[in-house]
Amino acid sequence: MTVGRAIHWFPVVGSTMQVAAELSAKGCPSGTVVGADEQTAGHGRYGRAWHSEAKSGLYISVVLRLQIPVESLPVVTLALGLAATEAILSATGVTCDLRWPNDVMAAGRKCCGILVQLDDGAIIAGIGVNVNQTAFPEELQPLATSLRIVSGVPQSRELLLERLLESIDSFMETLRVDGKDAILRMFSQASSYVRGRRVVVDQGSALLEGTTDGLDASGFLFLRKNDGQRTLILAGGVRPAS
């Protein structure tokens, strides 16, 4: 819901997460949103650049001050993924998959990324959605898509923003009231990557290959490696095995 919510919108900004962190440090209320028509220094996990074409995507960061146990914090990323898929379906009719831990997929390619950081007790949730892009740089073409490409028609960024904020509020309330187990169940049901998927996990220094085998109680991914060993993935880029 956007009514009564502080929304700081910029034509161009370096990173919405940076501005949101600055507002958080000044004590802004939970639910405060920073958005931009274009980011010049948008980033994802591990500092990777996020392609932020002007007026084509939805680039926002939300300050969340959640009254939840510390052990539930890793599950916030999963809850935000659920919120994004619900909002995208509601606003555009596009059905998405969730790739652990923070990628939203449409037609097999990434259409939305989520980045969560803890900042002096507050959570800064950055969400980037490819909405109306019609093409991507050559290096991203095999990996990325947009809601317009998948649906075949232009989509409203304004409607998607409204539905996304509503969904974020709803899933954060579910996390607060029903706890992390409810989010883990919903994510496991919504994601084809959680169990029984042959994947490669890029951990920077090593590549692990195996079959996904569910989530642990904190929301981390189990991988049954090719040698049969079951290992817990705390971080890494998950991709389908060729």
JONORQUI-V132745 format. One record per pair of residues at least 24 apart in sequence whose ideal C-beta (glycine too) atoms are under 6 Angstrom apart, sorted by the first residue. I is the first residue (numbers start at 0). GAP is how many residues later the second one is. If there is no record, write none. Layout:
i: {I,I}
gap: {GAP,GAP}
This chain:
i: {0,1,1,4,5,6,7,8,9,10,11,12,13,13,14,14,14,15,15,15,16,16,16,19,19,19,20,20,23,23,23,27,29,29,31,32,32,33,34,43,43,49,52,55,55,56,56,56,57,57,57,57,57,58,59,60,60,61,62,63,63,64,67,71,73,73,74,74,74,75,75,76,76,76,76,77,77,77,78,78,78,79,79,80,81,81,82,82,82,83,85,86,86,86,89,90,90,90,91,91,91,93,93,93,96,97,97,98,98,99,99,99,105,105,106,106,108,108,109,109,110,130,130,183,197,198,198,199,199,200,200,200,201,201,202,208}
gap: {165,160,163,26,26,26,26,26,26,26,26,26,26,27,24,26,27,43,44,45,44,107,109,41,43,104,98,103,39,95,98,35,34,35,31,27,29,27,25,69,71,78,80,76,77,72,73,74,71,73,99,102,103,69,67,63,65,63,59,59,61,57,108,108,144,145,105,108,144,40,47,24,25,37,39,105,109,141,92,96,104,34,45,33,89,104,84,85,88,28,81,76,77,80,73,68,69,72,55,59,63,53,56,57,95,92,93,94,139,93,121,138,39,44,38,43,35,36,33,34,34,24,26,31,43,39,42,39,41,32,35,37,34,35,33,32}
